[in-house]
Amino acid sequence: MLTLQAVLDGLLLGILFALIAYGMALQWGVMNIINIAQGDLVILGGYIAYFMYLYGIHPAWGVIVSPIIMYFVGVVIYKLVINKVVDRDLFISILATFGISILFMQLMNFAFGADVVLANSGYGTTMLFDNSVTLPNSKIFSAFISIVFAIGLVIYMKKSKLGRAIRATAQNARAAKILGVDTEKVYAATFGINAALCGVAGALISITFTIHPYMGLPYTIRSFMIVIVAGLGNLPGVAMSGMGLGVFEEFADYILGTEFRIGSVFLLLVLILVYRRFKLSRKREYLK
Amino acid sequence: MKIKNIIITFVSAIAILFSTSVVSFAKVVGDKIILGAAISLTGKYSSNGVHTQNGYNMAVDRINDMGGIKVGGKTYKFDIIYYDDESNPKRAAQLAERLISQDGVEFMLGPYSSGLTKAIAPVTEKYGVPMVEANGASRSLFTKGYKYLFAVLAPANLYLDVAIETAVELNGGKGVRIAQAFEQDAFSQDVRLGILDAAERTGSKIIIDDKLPKELNDMAATLAKVKAVKPDVLVVSGHTKGALTAIRQIAEMKVDVPMLAMTHCDAAKLSKQHGKNSQYALCASQWHKTLTYKDDFFKDGMTYAADFEKLFGYDPPYQSAESSAALLVFKDAFERANSFDQKKVRDALADTNMQTFYGNIKFAEGGQNVDKPMVLFQVMCDDAGKCENKVVAPLKWASAELIHPIPKWSER
């Protein structure tokens, strides 16, 4: 039963990670930007849901309100900072988003205070096998909403005009521009969509876990790890990798102890990178 | 041209020398005793930093209004120079250095948290500046042989051992099975050491001993283990994050334990954030307003709490109360030393033996207060869902009877 509990906890957690990672993969693939502020956008989204809760609105509505506000936050960040680094070296974008991350942490701390907060959904618990496996309904809700948003986004990317423009820009920005795609608008929309996804995830995190102005970095690291493992533009890969990471974390926690939880994620990242390099080197082809 | 350069350099050097030396005799100016404090007004400790500052300010105003400090037949008033350490230990150490060597401060008040106090203590020790601190409880502060550090609060290792002793007592004197989860920071690990000592002393057994990461927000794995092995006591210490996460997930996973003991419940505003889910949690606290200690300045805990609320608009957490007590200790030491000589004030501090509204204060060799026990309160809620913290141990101060064992989730 302990194993089943770990697997289910891991899966539910992993789906939420995958949603954050999907935003990162999208923006990385389209704009070639690694967004260090990803986790901070998540936390900001969480605060939106938390404040709704404080004012008596059920925090679950945060999954609708938060992405709308966060989309505009994303677009503003793009217009102010990201558009100046989008064509530059990857390192410059990392530095710029690192700066945004620090700024966001301090601003959130200044505006919302340094207390750890949470929003209570009052969703109760689902108990299985005579109470030996318990699944908080807030986690099930989070996983469900994450899946809905992920599927919605896939459909949007395939069917809508903007979605097609985003995919075209991701494939070849120059060619897309020549063919009449306003890449500047596409970039702004992509960054906005990423921020909106972070907003959804943040609202869900405020319902399931806790939020604090300085808690963003672990989310950035996890989504980075998921994208690295899955590869850019590979949505099923991101979903699988997210869930895999969730389950792996839970098992690492059980077997090695909670203190090795994050460490084991890094170890896994290193192992996967080494394995990929090894695989690549065997496949290497030379031009004669 | 060359001569002109030499003259400019010479004049600048004199000016710099003069500007640094002018300010270095500012410890007592006119009728003011100037204390220095680096406080976390921004950064991750800013909430508790503000509680600390409010505690200091309230005591300064109260002491000044009630006649000040009498030294050598003259009356002095307290004044504090504050700097914001940004919750950063390196910055705190720099600011302590600045307060002492540039601002000429000769007496210091502590910052918030064990980590920042640890950063400042070597600096105050180097300059022989007496520091009374109220928010650094880590045991390691008191084992380094510091001579100028005095803490009005009980050390971290005493936080929760009362809980273990109470559990053993309720178990008919037989040892209990303990599951524990502690964050990996200096303070929480000291609390853990206290539990290990208590377990050994009482013949209890530790059956789960998890270390929680700093970026903790999920304890599901630890709690699943707790559910499987059914310990008699679950102890959790991981600052406010730990307290909030534990209560949320214990309620969600319906984990039944006869006793749940934690730290940082009041800082986490447990009963406000979790309501009835936090009921029956047993929390370690340095102070509670219902304690009946007395002094001439704040009268007692209840009066202090009422006055504090009038001034700042919220119920004082223990961080504020202990910070106010630090000023009372300084006042008492200055008057007994009857001098501003740092050595004499230090010796007077070491001989402190007094009662304040916050508790008795008497320092051991290492600088920790050994005359004030920790208190345990339990979160108790009425049928309407209104929750209150009530002191349940030690018995001398108890305002309610401990509810033990905690009713099962299925019966609530």
Interface residues (C-beta under 8 A of the other chain):
Chain A: M1 L2 Q5 A6 D9 L13 Q106 N109 F110 G113 A114 D115 V116 V117 L118 N120 T125 M127 N131 S132 T134 P136 S138 I205 F209 T210 H212 P213 Y214 M215 L217 P218 E250 D253 Y254 G257 T258 E259 R261 I262
Chain B: T42 G43 K44 Y45 S46 S47 N48 S87 A181 Q184 D210 K211 L212 P213 E215 L216 N217 D218 M219 A220 A221 T222 A224 K225 K227 A228 H239 T240 K241 L244 T245 R248 Q249 E252 M253 K254 A268 K269 Q273 H274 G275 S410
